[in-house]
């Protein structure tokens, strides 16, 4: 910072990623020299053998997995133009991507000699086309990742390799969204959405010991919204703020952060205590958003919002108690809310919230046709409201299907019906097959606007760490460790904790636990 005393430093690190395979080549000579090529600096004298991209020639590159950043092209040529298109899927790189939030398709002017970098998005595939009149003599095209370089201190391993893969992919998904702040998706919207933030924070807490981006994201939102106004314009997202703040404080034992923001939280809770009618029913004002799949089901949305307000007040009482404040506002509001039990109208998301908050047992709804009416956002809560064995079955079928069709990170939206006659996202389109990216998606994420690296879909990671590995933080400084293996033979792993990591190794007969100093285990 010596030369930039007033600048903001970037929490992220740059990494160079080589092309892993060529999916399509039309008119490019020497394209195979791009595979595994780690050259990052162009040279003029004693030139390496070039990759020649003739006018009209085209290449489709695969970097092997999704990452956040762009690419660098090294060239030794006269002025030319290069049409470039990024893709989270092959179809996106071949199509016309949605321009929202991050630029994914453009034409670049290449100067004489040197290098050029472009891109600030999540992608795996890159299509390039020479749209100029002269051949481009290229020395390399290499990916440039810009991501947080964090040690993965959490882990999860079990007798089921598919679950292990899903845990790692879920953590990778939320890691892609850990940029300046915690984004909903690093392709789009690149916004700190408080609703998305709750499952993302749960994922971060079970994977990483560095919590700074969580604190920074909380404070960014606090600075944008007065306590009596809705976060992100949604009153329900203020509910998620209180819930997420309590979860963070429990796992981190960060009492300083709690005390710093308790006045803000208390004012918010006081405001929301007024959103209850004489019958005990919630009356949260517009904008009343639960999740997109229930947007057109007003009865289900009402049931979910009522349960969300209960959860907020319960978490709020815990926050106030931990800060040494009176809890009367929350306790009195909870008494009112528990007088009224809404009907979830057969929908799984509100049924999960009603079950988790103790308002009513709606597990029958969750067990009916268990692989339908599941969303990547509310998937975490549906898993938590289920028994362990059916929850593991859901993880294998639902999140596992994304992996089966080429995903290296989990998606903003997904439905198992989509895969009936679909091709993989990492292969060229197949005639007669539907395309999982182009042809599907709902609500605000249709077609290529759909993000395939979306943080709210990381729910299997915290579920597996909390339920199967059995590590839960009921309050700051305390931990409950109760592994529930379900249909697994064994499980082992680590969960970040204040002062170190918690290590658990369990099978059907024994449990071994190692705790960092200062953490109290509750039996």
Helices and strands as residue ranges (DSSP letters): E 13-17, E 21-29, G 31-34, E 51-75, E 80-87, H 90-94, E 105-110, E 114-130, E 136-147, E 155-158, H 161-176, H 194-207, H 212-224, G 231-233, H 235-252, H 255-272, G 292-294, H 298-322, H 328-337, H 348-356, H 363-367, H 379-385, H 388-394, I 395-399, H 400-404, G 416-421, E 422-423, E 434-435, G 447-449, G 455-457, H 459-463, I 464-468, E 471-475, E 478-481, E 490-497, E 500-507, E 511-514, E 520-522
